[in-house]
Amino acid sequence: MNQKFIPRLIAFEITRTCNFKCRHCRANASPNSFKDELTSRECFKILENISSFARPIIILTGGEPMMRKDVFEIASYGTGLGLKMVLASCGTLLSESSIEKMKQSGIKRISLSVDGADEKTHDGLRQVKGAFKSVIKAAETARKNGMEFQINTTVTKLNYKQLPEIFDLAVKTGAVSFHPFMLVPTGRGKEMADLELSAREYEKILNWVYEKREKTPINLKPTCAPHYYRIFREREKEKGRPVDFKTHGLDAMTKGCMGGQSFAFISHKGKVQICGFLDIEAGDLRKENLDFKKIWEESTLFKEVRNIDEYSGKCGYCEYGKVCGGCRARAYAVSGNYLGEEPFCNYKPKNNKVKSG
């Protein structure tokens, strides 16, 4: 196996059932039940296979994973295999008793989604009245009961000006990390394509993240924003600071788009993708005897996205290609070509060798 490509983070969508119906949901999750979801035993076998060759963080996600009755059994099984289990939740089902079950199952961290600094903005995106109060209460419950949590925010034109306030709210509630997710218009998010930030607005927000990270008491990590790692290097270069692991830790090692390279997504029916936002199947676990390793190593899609030199447009010749890579899902959503250039990046590579495609 090519040791360069090892899964370090896997989002495992164990259900698409959710008590919310958010405007930006990539999964089109809803309160309905979904047919043919992976069984408990299938989930166990998949985790066994993953643990046979890697020790990634497993994000139990959905939908709302806590709406699945065996969620803590799945978490416990993964923990027993030596995998680090975490969970992404809307927060409404969080209670002292559920946190205790999380701890017993080995879940070390949860993520809570806050998409606005006030009720109007958050509840409007989540399409559930009282959602904002619920998630703030969930954060307080997690903090009081010793469960580490991070705050995730999907960034659109509706809330990007509130980011400083949302960040302050994350710090105030006791979050250990704040992850702004740049909208990728997939799933129900397609209906919000006109609310995606412009390339110029992306630059502004990512420069704000860079400036904030040196002053913040908590971790600040933009997601689905690969060009941040180009901005990070540009800004450090301006200060005469070479970027390496010794001086910058994981910021120096983390790549922009990790899809198919150190990150993968498993759907509620066992479909494997490079990420949850690029809705193209890399392999079907049920057809491959639940062998995730085989798909990870042999999938044509995974092999293609790992070959950055074959990307078309400026992503194929940009000097920051190997630390950024552009968002493959966003490229596909806009142009229909997942190897195409990142459509929301206004950087002009110094190498002006234009590639077609």
Phi, psi and chi 1 to 4 in degrees:
 res  aa     phi    psi   chi1   chi2   chi3   chi4
   1 MET       -  141.6 -177.4  176.9   67.7      -
   2 ASN   -68.3  110.7 -172.4  -22.3      -      -
   3 GLN   -68.5  -11.7  -66.6  -61.1  -49.3      -
   4 LYS   -68.3  -31.7 -178.7  179.6  177.9 -178.2
   5 PHE  -112.3   98.8  -60.1  106.5      -      -
   6 ILE  -124.2  131.3  -58.8  -68.5      -      -
   7 PRO   -66.5  123.4   24.5  -33.6      -      -
   8 ARG  -110.4  -16.1  -55.2 -170.2 -173.9  -74.9
   9 LEU  -150.0  125.3 -167.4   64.4      -      -
  10 ILE  -129.2  124.0  -62.6  175.7      -      -
  11 ALA   -89.6  118.5      -      -      -      -
  12 PHE  -110.5  101.6 -163.6  168.2      -      -
  13 GLU   -80.2   96.3  177.3 -167.8   70.1      -
  14 ILE   -84.0  -10.6   57.2  174.7      -      -
  15 THR  -162.7  155.8 -176.4      -      -      -
  16 ARG  -108.4    0.7  -77.9 -158.2  174.4  173.0
  17 THR   -72.3  136.5  -59.3      -      -      -
  18 CYS  -151.5  147.4 -173.0      -      -      -
  19 ASN   -83.7    0.3   47.9  -13.5      -      -
  20 PHE  -115.2  169.3  -75.7    4.7      -      -
  21 LYS  -141.8   66.2 -161.2  172.2 -177.3  179.5
  22 CYS   -64.9  146.1  -56.6      -      -      -
  23 ARG   -62.3  -33.2  -70.4 -177.5   62.8 -172.8
  24 HIS  -100.7   11.7   51.6  -78.7      -      -
  25 CYS   -65.2  122.3 -178.6      -      -      -
  26 ARG   -72.6  -20.0   55.5  116.6 -158.4  118.8
  27 ALA   -95.2   -5.1      -      -      -      -
  28 ASN    53.7   37.4  -81.3  -48.5      -      -
  29 ALA   -66.5  154.3      -      -      -      -
  30 SER  -159.3  171.9   73.2      -      -      -
  31 PRO   -67.1   -9.1  -24.1   36.3      -      -
  32 ASN   -68.4  159.1  -56.4  -37.6      -      -
  33 SER   -87.8  147.5   58.7      -      -      -
  34 PHE  -112.5  134.9  -70.5   78.1      -      -
  35 LYS   -75.4  154.0  -65.8 -178.4  179.2  179.3
  36 ASP    62.8   28.0  -59.2  -37.8      -      -
  37 GLU   -69.2  153.3  -68.5 -166.9  -29.1      -
  38 LEU   -54.7  138.0  -67.2  166.1      -      -
  39 THR   -78.7  168.7   65.5      -      -      -
  40 SER   -56.1  -46.9  -59.4      -      -      -
  41 ARG   -63.3  -39.5 -174.1   58.2 -168.1  158.1
  42 GLU   -64.3  -40.9  -74.3  176.3  -44.0      -
  43 CYS   -61.3  -42.8  -70.3      -      -      -
  44 PHE   -60.8  -45.7  -64.0  163.9      -      -
  45 LYS   -64.4  -38.4  -66.6  -73.0  -73.2 -176.5
  46 ILE   -64.0  -44.5  -69.0  167.5      -      -
  47 LEU   -64.0  -38.3  -68.3  173.5      -      -
  48 GLU   -59.9  -44.9  -76.2  176.1   12.6      -
  49 ASN   -64.8  -43.4  179.9  -91.9      -      -
  50 ILE   -60.1  -45.7  -68.5  169.8      -      -
  51 SER   -68.5  -13.9   70.0      -      -      -
  52 SER   -72.4  -17.8   72.4      -      -      -
  53 PHE  -139.1   -3.7   76.0  107.2      -      -
  54 ALA  -154.6  165.9      -      -      -      -
  55 ARG  -130.3   60.7  -71.5  -69.1 -174.5  -87.2
  56 PRO   -77.2  165.4   32.7  -38.3      -      -
  57 ILE   -75.8  131.8  -63.6  171.3      -      -
  58 ILE  -106.4  117.1  -55.7  -68.4      -      -
  59 ILE   -93.9  110.8  -52.7  168.7      -      -
  60 LEU   -78.7  115.0  -62.5  178.0      -      -
  61 THR  -135.1 -178.0 -174.2      -      -      -
  62 GLY  -152.0 -140.4      -      -      -      -
  63 GLY    41.5 -160.4      -      -      -      -
  64 GLU  -111.6  102.3  170.0   52.7   72.4      -
  65 PRO   -57.1  -26.1   20.2  -32.2      -      -
  66 MET   -73.8   -6.5  -69.3 -178.8   66.5      -
  67 MET   -84.6   -4.5  -67.9 -169.0   75.8      -
  68 ARG   -93.5  125.3 -177.4  157.8  169.4  154.7
  69 LYS   -63.2  -29.8  -66.3 -179.8  180.0  179.4
  70 ASP   -98.6   18.4   59.7   -6.3      -      -
  71 VAL   -55.7  -40.4   58.6      -      -      -
  72 PHE   -78.2  -25.4  -60.3  123.5      -      -
  73 GLU   -67.7  -41.5  -67.4  176.5   45.8      -
  74 ILE   -64.0  -43.9  -64.8  170.8      -      -
  75 ALA   -62.4  -43.6      -      -      -      -
  76 SER   -62.4  -40.8  -66.7      -      -      -
  77 TYR   -63.6  -44.9 -159.7   83.7      -      -
  78 GLY   -62.5  -41.8      -      -      -      -
  79 THR   -59.5  -42.5  -60.8      -      -      -
  80 GLY   -63.5  -23.1      -      -      -      -
  81 LEU   -88.1   -1.7  -67.3  168.3      -      -
  82 GLY    91.1   11.5      -      -      -      -
  83 LEU   -90.3  146.4  -59.0  170.3      -      -
  84 LYS   -88.2  114.8 -176.8  176.4 -179.9 -179.4
  85 MET  -100.5  130.2  -51.2  -61.7  -70.6      -
  86 VAL  -131.3  170.8  -61.1      -      -      -
  87 LEU  -143.5  137.6 -178.5  143.6      -      -
  88 ALA  -105.9  126.2      -      -      -      -
  89 SER  -137.1  153.6  174.6      -      -      -
  90 CYS   -75.1  -22.6  -62.7      -      -      -
  91 GLY   101.2  -18.5      -      -      -      -
  92 THR   -68.7  -23.9   55.8      -      -      -
  93 LEU   -95.8    3.7  -58.3  179.1      -      -
  94 LEU   -77.2  132.7 -151.8   66.5      -      -
  95 SER  -148.6  172.3   63.5      -      -      -
  96 GLU   -60.4  -39.7  -69.6 -171.4   -1.4      -
  97 SER   -69.2  -38.9   61.3      -      -      -
  98 SER   -70.2  -33.6   64.2      -      -      -
  99 ILE   -65.7  -38.1  -72.3  176.8      -      -
 100 GLU   -63.1  -40.1 -176.3   56.8   34.2      -
 101 LYS   -65.1  -38.2  -69.2  177.5 -178.2  177.3
 102 MET   -59.4  -47.9  -73.5 -179.6 -168.6      -
 103 LYS   -60.0  -43.7  -69.9  178.9  178.1  179.1
 104 GLN   -64.1  -30.7  -68.0  173.4   -1.6      -
 105 SER   -85.2   -6.6   70.3      -      -      -
 106 GLY    95.4    4.0      -      -      -      -
 107 ILE   -67.0  124.9  -69.3  173.9      -      -
 108 LYS   -99.1  -24.5  -59.0  -63.6 -175.5 -176.0
 109 ARG  -151.4  149.7 -180.0 -171.8  -73.7 -163.0
 110 ILE  -125.2  158.9   61.5  172.3      -      -
 111 SER  -115.9  143.1   65.5      -      -      -
 112 LEU  -123.5  139.0  -60.9  170.6      -      -
 113 SER   -97.7  123.1  -64.4      -      -      -
 114 VAL  -124.3  111.0  177.8      -      -      -
 115 ASP  -107.1   16.2  -66.7  -41.6      -      -
 116 GLY  -168.2  155.8      -      -      -      -
 117 ALA   -85.0   -3.2      -      -      -      -
 118 ASP  -145.4  169.6   52.1   50.6      -      -
 119 GLU   -61.3  -43.0  -71.0 -175.3   60.1      -
 120 LYS   -58.8  -47.3 -179.0  180.0  178.8 -179.0
 121 THR   -70.6  -50.5  -52.3      -      -      -
 122 HIS   -64.4  -50.9 -179.9   84.5      -      -
 123 ASP   -63.7  -32.5  -69.6    5.5      -      -
 124 GLY   -64.3  -40.9      -      -      -      -
 125 LEU   -74.5  -36.1  -78.8  162.7      -      -
 126 ARG   -82.4  -16.3  -67.1  -80.9  155.7  178.7
 127 GLN    58.9   32.6  -59.1 -164.7  103.0      -
 128 VAL  -139.2  120.4  172.0      -      -      -
 129 LYS   -67.7  133.6 -172.1  175.5 -178.5  179.4
 130 GLY    90.6    0.5      -      -      -      -
 131 ALA   -62.8  -38.2      -      -      -      -
 132 PHE   -64.0  -47.6 -178.2   76.1      -      -
 133 LYS   -61.0  -37.4  -70.8 -178.7  178.8  177.9
 134 SER   -65.1  -43.6  -67.2      -      -      -
 135 VAL   -72.7  -33.4   74.2      -      -      -
 136 ILE   -67.2  -39.4  -62.2  -57.0      -      -
 137 LYS   -64.0  -39.5 -178.1 -179.9  178.4 -178.8
 138 ALA   -62.4  -41.7      -      -      -      -
 139 ALA   -61.9  -43.0      -      -      -      -
 140 GLU   -64.6  -40.4  -67.3  172.2  -11.1      -
 141 THR   -64.4  -42.9  -57.9      -      -      -
 142 ALA   -61.5  -46.3      -      -      -      -
 143 ARG   -62.7  -45.6  178.8  178.3   54.1   79.8
 144 LYS   -65.7  -26.1  -70.5  177.7 -179.3  177.9
 145 ASN  -105.9   15.7  -70.2  -84.4      -      -
 146 GLY    72.1   27.7      -      -      -      -
 147 MET  -103.0  117.5  173.8   56.2   68.6      -
 148 GLU   -63.8  136.0 -172.8  174.6  -81.1      -
 149 PHE  -142.8  154.1   69.4   94.4      -      -
 150 GLN  -120.0  158.2   68.3 -175.9   50.9      -
 151 ILE  -107.9  127.7  -64.5  -65.1      -      -
 152 ASN  -108.5  141.0  -64.5  -17.3      -      -
 153 THR  -134.9  123.1  -61.6      -      -      -
 154 THR   -82.5  120.4  -61.4      -      -      -
 155 VAL   -95.2  125.4 -176.5      -      -      -
 156 THR  -137.6  179.6   69.6      -      -      -
 157 LYS   -64.4  -19.1  -73.4 -176.7 -178.4  -68.3
 158 LEU   -75.4  -22.7  -64.1  175.2      -      -
 159 ASN  -136.3    0.1   63.5    3.0      -      -
 160 TYR   -65.5  -27.3   79.6   99.9      -      -
 161 LYS   -74.1  -13.5  -68.2 -177.7  179.0  178.4
 162 GLN   -91.7   -2.2  -64.3 -177.2   -5.1      -
 163 LEU   -53.2  -44.5  -88.8 -175.3      -      -
 164 PRO   -58.8  -38.0  -27.3   37.7      -      -
 165 GLU   -70.6  -40.3  -65.1  174.6   76.0      -
 166 ILE   -65.2  -39.7  -60.3  172.3      -      -
 167 PHE   -61.2  -45.7  171.1   77.2      -      -
 168 ASP   -61.0  -36.3  -70.9  -17.0      -      -
 169 LEU   -66.4  -39.6 -174.2   61.2      -      -
 170 ALA   -61.3  -44.2      -      -      -      -
 171 VAL   -64.2  -45.1  173.8      -      -      -
 172 LYS   -62.2  -38.7 -178.5 -179.8  178.4 -179.1
 173 THR   -78.8  -11.4   55.4      -      -      -
 174 GLY   100.4   16.8      -      -      -      -
 175 ALA   -64.4  148.9      -      -      -      -
 176 VAL   -93.2  -12.5  -62.9      -      -      -
 177 SER  -156.5  151.5 -171.8      -      -      -
 178 PHE  -127.6  122.0  177.2   56.3      -      -
 179 HIS  -120.6   98.3  -67.6 -144.2      -      -
 180 PRO   -76.2  122.7   21.9  -26.1      -      -
 181 PHE   -99.2  120.8  -79.9   66.0      -      -
 182 MET   -76.8  128.2  -58.4  -56.7  170.5      -
 183 LEU   -53.8  132.8  175.2   70.2      -      -
 184 VAL  -114.7  118.9 -179.4      -      -      -
 185 PRO   -75.1   76.7   28.6  -34.6      -      -
 186 THR  -128.8  165.2   58.1      -      -      -
 187 GLY    60.1 -137.7      -      -      -      -
 188 ARG   -67.6  -18.9  -87.4 -161.0  -62.9  -86.6
 189 GLY   -61.5  -18.6      -      -      -      -
 190 LYS   -58.9  -32.2  -71.3 -179.8 -178.9  177.8
 191 GLU   -72.7   -8.9  -60.3  169.9   10.6      -
 192 MET  -110.8   17.1  -62.6 -178.2   68.3      -
 193 ALA   -56.6  -33.8      -      -      -      -
 194 ASP   -75.1   -7.9   60.1  -30.2      -      -
 195 LEU  -103.0    7.6  -65.5  173.4      -      -
 196 GLU   -74.8  145.4 -172.5  164.0   17.5      -
 197 LEU   -64.5  150.5  -58.7 -174.8      -      -
 198 SER   -75.9  166.5   67.1      -      -      -
 199 ALA   -57.9  -39.2      -      -      -      -
 200 ARG   -65.6  -41.2 -174.8  175.9 -179.7 -179.2
 201 GLU   -67.0  -36.4  -71.5  165.9  -27.4      -
 202 TYR   -58.4  -47.1  -90.1  114.3      -      -
 203 GLU   -58.4  -43.8  -71.7  -77.3  -50.5      -
 204 LYS   -62.4  -46.3 -174.8  176.4 -179.6 -180.0
 205 ILE   -65.3  -43.2  -70.8  -61.7      -      -
 206 LEU   -70.4  -29.7  -64.6  177.6      -      -
 207 ASN   -71.0  -33.8  -86.9  -78.0      -      -
 208 TRP   -63.6  -42.6  172.1   81.8      -      -
 209 VAL   -59.4  -45.8  170.0      -      -      -
 210 TYR   -58.9  -46.6  171.0   82.9      -      -
 211 GLU   -68.2  -34.1  -69.0  161.4    5.9      -
 212 LYS   -73.8  -32.5 -162.3   73.1  175.7  176.8
 213 ARG   -61.9  -26.6   62.0  176.7  -75.4  -78.8
 214 GLU   -82.1  -12.8  -66.5 -166.1  -33.7      -
 215 LYS  -112.1   -9.0  -53.2  170.8 -174.6  176.2
 216 THR   -84.7  145.9  174.0      -      -      -
 217 PRO   -83.2   -7.7   30.5  -36.1      -      -
 218 ILE  -125.8  166.8   66.3  174.5      -      -
 219 ASN   -69.7  141.2 -180.0 -101.7      -      -
 220 LEU  -130.5  114.4 -179.6   55.1      -      -
 221 LYS  -135.5  111.1 -175.1 -178.3 -175.0  -58.4
 222 PRO   -71.6  144.0   26.6  -32.8      -      -
 223 THR  -126.5  148.1  -56.8      -      -      -
 224 CYS    55.9   36.3  -64.3      -      -      -
 225 ALA  -141.3   63.6      -      -      -      -
 226 PRO   -59.5  -28.5   20.8  -33.0      -      -
 227 HIS   -69.9   -6.8   23.9  -40.5      -      -
 228 TYR   -59.2  -35.2  170.5   73.8      -      -
 229 TYR   -75.0  -18.9  -67.0   94.9      -      -
 230 ARG   -75.7  -45.9 -179.1 -104.4  -53.8  164.3
 231 ILE   -60.2  -42.8  -68.7  171.0      -      -
 232 PHE   -56.3  -45.8  171.8   73.0      -      -
 233 ARG   -70.3  -38.1  -77.5  162.9  174.8   77.5
 234 GLU   -61.2  -45.0  -72.7  179.7  -44.2      -
 235 ARG   -69.0  -38.6  -64.0  -66.6  -62.1  -89.5
 236 GLU   -66.8  -37.7  -71.5  -63.7  -75.9      -
 237 LYS   -62.6  -38.2 -173.7  176.6 -179.6 -179.9
 238 GLU   -59.6  -31.2  -70.8  171.6    2.1      -
 239 LYS   -92.2    2.3  -63.5  175.7  180.0  177.4
 240 GLY    71.8   28.7      -      -      -      -
 241 ARG  -112.7  108.6  -59.0 -165.4  -60.0 -143.3
 242 PRO   -64.6  141.3   24.1  -33.9      -      -
 243 VAL   -93.1  114.8  176.1      -      -      -
 244 ASP  -148.4  169.1   57.0   43.9      -      -
 245 PHE   -62.6  -36.0 -178.3   74.2      -      -
 246 LYS   -61.7  -38.4 -174.6  175.6 -179.6 -179.6
 247 THR   -97.7  -25.5   55.6      -      -      -
 248 HIS  -122.9    1.5  -66.0   82.5      -      -
 249 GLY    59.1 -139.3      -      -      -      -
 250 LEU   -66.3  -23.5  -69.5  177.8      -      -
 251 ASP   -59.9  -29.5  -81.1  -23.4      -      -
 252 ALA   -80.7  -21.1      -      -      -      -
 253 MET  -100.1  -26.9  -54.6  -64.8  -70.4      -
 254 THR   -70.9  134.0  -57.2      -      -      -
 255 LYS   -97.7  157.3 -179.2 -177.5  175.4  -64.6
 256 GLY   -60.4  -83.0      -      -      -      -
 257 CYS   -86.5  114.1 -177.6      -      -      -
 258 MET   -97.2   -2.5  -58.6 -173.6  -61.5      -
 259 GLY   -55.3  122.6      -      -      -      -
 260 GLY    79.1   -4.8      -      -      -      -
 261 GLN  -110.7  -45.7  -59.6 -179.6   53.8      -
 262 SER  -137.4    2.0   58.8      -      -      -
 263 PHE  -130.3  145.8  179.2   87.0      -      -
 264 ALA  -147.9  165.0      -      -      -      -
 265 PHE  -129.1  136.7  170.8   86.8      -      -
 266 ILE  -119.1  123.5  -59.4  171.4      -      -
 267 SER   -80.1  172.4   82.7      -      -      -
 268 HIS   -64.5  -15.1   63.3  -52.6      -      -
 269 LYS  -110.2    7.3  -66.9 -175.5  178.0 -178.2
 270 GLY    90.3   12.5      -      -      -      -
 271 LYS   -80.1  133.1  -49.7  -69.8 -173.4 -179.2
 272 VAL  -100.6  134.4  178.3      -      -      -
 273 GLN  -132.0  166.1  -59.8  170.7 -163.1      -
 274 ILE   -72.1  -26.5   71.3  163.4      -      -
 275 CYS  -162.8  170.7   75.4      -      -      -
 276 GLY   -72.6  -15.3      -      -      -      -
 277 PHE   -94.1  -20.7  -62.7  104.7      -      -
 278 LEU   -97.2   97.9 -178.9   59.7      -      -
 279 ASP   -82.9   61.0 -165.3   15.8      -      -
 280 ILE  -128.4  128.9  -62.9  178.8      -      -
 281 GLU   -75.7  126.5 -175.7 -178.5  -44.8      -
 282 ALA   -91.8  -19.5      -      -      -      -
 283 GLY   174.0  157.6      -      -      -      -
 284 ASP  -113.3  113.1 -173.5  -27.0      -      -
 285 LEU   -61.1  -35.1  -75.2  165.1      -      -
 286 ARG   -67.0  -30.4  -78.9  174.3  164.7  159.5
 287 LYS   -83.0  -15.3  -67.8  179.7 -179.9  178.8
 288 GLU  -112.0   27.1  -62.4  -66.9  -12.7      -
 289 ASN    57.1   35.9 -164.0   30.2      -      -
 290 LEU    60.3   30.1  -54.6  178.8      -      -
 291 ASP   -93.9   87.1 -169.1  -17.5      -      -
 292 PHE   -64.0  -38.8  176.1   85.4      -      -
 293 LYS   -56.9  -42.6 -177.6  174.9 -176.3  -75.0
 294 LYS   -62.0  -45.2  179.8  179.6  179.2 -179.3
 295 ILE   -65.5  -43.9  -65.1  172.4      -      -
 296 TRP   -57.7  -39.5  176.9  -96.3      -      -
 297 GLU   -88.8  -29.3  -65.4  177.8   -1.9      -
 298 GLU  -112.7  -11.0  -60.0  178.9   10.6      -
 299 SER   -59.8  131.7  163.4      -      -      -
 300 THR   -61.6  -40.9  -61.6      -      -      -
 301 LEU   -61.1  -47.2  176.1   58.9      -      -
 302 PHE   -60.0  -42.9  -81.0    5.2      -      -
 303 LYS   -63.1  -39.2  -70.8  178.4 -180.0  178.6
 304 GLU   -66.3  -45.9  -73.8 -178.5  -24.7      -
 305 VAL   -72.5  -18.9  -62.1      -      -      -
 306 ARG   -77.7  -18.4  -70.5  167.3 -174.8  165.9
 307 ASN   -94.0   78.7 -170.3    2.5      -      -
 308 ILE   -60.2  -31.5  -63.9  172.2      -      -
 309 ASP   -62.5  -18.5  -68.7  -23.8      -      -
 310 GLU   -95.8    3.3  -69.1  -57.2  -49.1      -
 311 TYR   -65.2  147.1  -70.3    0.8      -      -
 312 SER   -97.2  170.8   58.4      -      -      -
 313 GLY    67.1 -163.4      -      -      -      -
 314 LYS   -67.8  -21.3   63.4 -175.6 -179.7 -177.6
 315 CYS   -63.6  -23.1  -77.5      -      -      -
 316 GLY   -79.5  -15.5      -      -      -      -
 317 TYR  -131.9    3.4   60.1   85.5      -      -
 318 CYS   -65.6  137.8  179.2      -      -      -
 319 GLU   -67.8  -13.1   64.7  -89.7   26.7      -
 320 TYR  -101.5   13.1  -69.4  103.4      -      -
 321 GLY   -55.4  -39.9      -      -      -      -
 322 LYS   -82.2  -10.4  -72.6 -177.8  169.9   55.5
 323 VAL  -109.9  -12.4  -63.3      -      -      -
 324 CYS  -115.1  -74.5  169.4      -      -      -
 325 GLY    86.7  -13.5      -      -      -      -
 326 GLY    68.8  156.8      -      -      -      -
 327 CYS   -82.8  115.3  175.5      -      -      -
 328 ARG   -66.6  -36.1  -60.8  -59.0   94.9 -142.8
 329 ALA   -69.6  -39.8      -      -      -      -
 330 ARG   -68.7  -38.6 -162.7  175.1  -72.0  118.3
 331 ALA   -60.3  -44.0      -      -      -      -
 332 TYR   -67.0  -41.9 -178.2   74.1      -      -
 333 ALA   -62.3  -34.4      -      -      -      -
 334 VAL   -90.2  -41.9  173.2      -      -      -
 335 SER  -112.2  -15.0   69.9      -      -      -
 336 GLY    83.8    5.5      -      -      -      -
 337 ASN  -123.5  108.1  177.9   13.5      -      -
 338 TYR   -74.2   -8.7   55.1   78.8      -      -
 339 LEU  -101.1    6.6  -61.8  179.4      -      -
 340 GLY   -78.5  178.6      -      -      -      -
 341 GLU   -77.3  152.1   68.9 -179.3   32.5      -
 342 GLU   -59.9  117.4  160.5   68.0   59.8      -
 343 PRO   -76.0  -14.0   28.1  -34.8      -      -
 344 PHE  -115.8   46.1  -69.0   91.4      -      -
 345 CYS  -131.1  125.9  173.3      -      -      -
 346 ASN  -102.1   13.7   60.1    7.7      -      -
 347 TYR   -74.2  138.8  178.4   71.4      -      -
 348 LYS  -107.2  109.2  -64.8  180.0  179.9 -179.9
 349 PRO   -56.2  145.9  -23.7   34.5      -      -
 350 LYS   -69.5  -28.2  -68.8 -178.0  173.4   57.1
 351 ASN   -82.1  116.2  179.7   -9.0      -      -
 352 ASN   -98.2   23.8   60.9    5.7      -      -
 353 LYS   -76.0  102.3  179.6 -176.2  176.1 -177.0
 354 VAL   -80.6  132.5  178.1      -      -      -
 355 LYS  -107.4  142.2  -67.3  174.9   68.6  174.8
 356 SER   -85.4  170.8   61.7      -      -      -
 357 GLY   128.4      -      -      -      -      -
